[in-house]
Amino acid sequence: MSGLDKRVHDYAQALDGLSDGMTVIAGGFGLCGIPENLIHEIRRRGTRELTVVSNNCGVDGFGLGLLLETRQVRRVVASYVGENALFEQQLLAGELEVELTPQGTLAEKLRAGGAGIPAFYTATGYGTPVAEGKEVRRFGARDCILEQAITGDFAIVKGWKADHFGNVVYRHTAQNFNPLAAAAGRITVVEVEQIVEPGELDPAGIHTPGIYVDRVIQGTFEKRIEQRTLRAA
């Protein structure tokens, strides 16, 4: 494997270096575009005391919910947790530390982290518990709070296609938080449905440039549906 070839061939190698107490940023939204095989590998490794940053924490028995079952997560930074009963139980029992963050603010915290911006001001959350303990500054007619950027030791990401160099394309709404997560990780691991030959991806259509990606692996996916809604016949 050349220095530019970022392909790895097993999940143990993909998450080499992950250890207890690290911060893991996970892409996905609900069960759409989640790095499900990388989550399974974290569970298999038994890595503990993790801080997980993700829009939400999966559902009972799937996605990041699997790591809650094995008590591998100490702290969660998320914007939405309503689909996971085990999450609720652990929170109310004091077994899980949770930082709820407005969804747009969470996205911007990750974007800022990936861009090397340490903090930013936003009006979102002012006057609510979200603002407690945070610096307030007035811009024009609006009071804003200072929010810290987020970076992680690892970012785990699900893509559609990638080339050998780690350039990634996402498919439709499965893009969601994945590009933001990819840019904010110190070590970024992307699992994809297809790895294509260099030159096959349209340079203008690449969502995450390979400069942000350290390892890429091809996997197979269950793609479970979170809420199935059918139209009456």
N, C-alpha and C positions, 0 to 999 in steps of 0.2 A: 504494500500500500504506500503510495507516494505521500509526500507531505501535504499535498493539496487534496488528496482523496480522503474524505471524511467518513466513508462507510465503515460501519462495524457490523459484525455478523452474528452476535448474540447479545441478549439483553443484559447479561452480567457485565460484559465489556461496555455496553452503552452507559451504565450507571456506575462504572468504576470510580471510586473516590468518594461516593456518597457515604456520609457517616452520621452518627447520632448528633442531634442538636442543630443540624443545618436548616437553612431556609430553602424550601422548594416552591417555585412558582409553577403553577400548572395551568395550561391553556384549556379552553373549552367553555361551554355555556350550557348548563344543565348536563345532558348526556350527549350533546352535539359537539363533535370535534374534540373529544377528550382523548388524552394519550393513555388509553386503557391498558395496553401491554406494559408500558413503563410503570404504571401504578401497580400492576400485578408484580412486577419485579421488585419494587420497593417493599411490598408486602412479603415477598419471598425472602428478601434479605433480612427482614426483621429490624430495619433501621428505626430508631426510636427518638422520642423527644423532638420531633420535627415541628417546625413552623411551616404551615402550608398557606400560600397565597393563591387564591383562586376566586373566580366570580361566585362560585358556590361549592358545596362539598359533596356532590354526587347525590345518590339516593341510597337507601338501605340495600346493602348487598351488591352494589355496583359502583364503579368509578371510585372517587376518593372515599366514599362510604366504606370501602373495604379496609382502608387504613384506620378508620374509627373503630371497626370491629376488633382489631388487634391492638388497640390502644397505642398506636405508633405516633399519633399526633398530639402535641402538647398545646399548640396555639394555632388558630385559624384567623386569617384576614380575608374577609369575604363581603359581598354585598347582599347575598341572599342565601338563606339556609332553610327555607320552608318545606322542602321535599324530603327531609331526612329526619325520621323520628329518633334514631339513635343519637344524632347530633343534638337534638333538643334534650334528650335524657342526660347526656354527658355534660351539657352546659348547665342545666338546672342542678345537677349533682356536684358542680364545682370541679369536675374532672377535666374540663376543657376550657382554655382561655380563648375568648372570641373578641375580635375587633370588627364590628360592623362598619362598613364604609359605603357611602353612596356610590352607585355603580359608575357614574361618569368620573367621580373623583378617583375611584380605584383604577380605572383605565388610564387616567392622566398620571397617577402616581407611578404606574408601570412605564408609561411612555417617557416620563421625565427621567426615571431611573435608567432606561436604555439610552437616553440622549445625554446623560451626564449632567442633568440639571438637578441640584440637590433638593429644591423645594419650590413651591409656587403658592400664590394666593388664589382663593376661590370664594365666591359668595355662597356656594352650596354648603349647607349644614350650619350656617351662622344662626345663632339663636336656638340651637337644638343641642342635645347631649353630644353630638358629634364634635362640637366646638370646644368642649370642656378641656381646659388646660392648654389651649392652643393660642398662639399670638394672633391678635386682631389688628387689622389696619384698614383704614377707610380709603376707598378709591372712588372719586366722584361722589355719588350719592349712596354708595353701597359699602357696607361693612363686609370685610372678607377675612377668612381665617387662613393661616399658614399651614400648608400640608407638606409633609416630608415625602420625598420620592421613595420608591421601593426598588431594591435589587435583591437578588437571591444567589445562594451558592450554586444551585442548580435550577434550570428551567426545563420542564418537560412539556413537549409540544407535539401536536398531531397535525400532519400535513397531508396533502393529496399526492403530490409528486415532488421529487427532489432529484438533483443530479449528484454526481460524485463529489462536487465541491460544496454541497450543502445549500445550494440555492433552492428555495422552497416555494411551491404554489399551493394555496389552499382552495377548497372547493366550496363555492357559494357561502351559505351562512356558517359553515364549519370554520370559516376564517376567524370569526368572533374575537376572542381574547388572545388567540395564538400568536399573531405577530408581535403584540405588546409583550407577552411573556418571553418570546424568543430573544428580544433585544435586551431584556432586563436580567438575564442570567449570567453569572460568571462562567459557568459551564452550561451550554445549551445543547440538549439532546432532542432530536426530532425523529419521530417515527412516522413513516409514510406508507401509503398503499403501493406506490410504484417508485422505483429508482430508475431513472432514465440515463441514457448516455449523455456526456457533455455536448452541448450545442443543441439538444432537442427542445429545451425550454426557450420560449420567446423571452429575450432579455427584458422587453417592455412589460411582460406579464408576471414577473417574479415579485412575490409579496415580501419575502424575507431573504435578503441577500446572504450569501454564504459567509460573509465576514462575521455575522452574528452566530453562526452555527459551528459547534465543535464536533458533533457526532451525528450521524444519520443512519437509521436502520429501517429496513423494510419489514413490515409485519402484516398480519391478517387481523381483521377486526369484526367484533360482533355487531356494533352499531345499534345498540338497543334503543328503542323509542321510549321516551320518558312519559309522555302523555299522548295516548292514541285517541284521536278524534275522528269519527266517521260521520259522513253525511247520510241522513236517512234516505233509503231508496225511494 
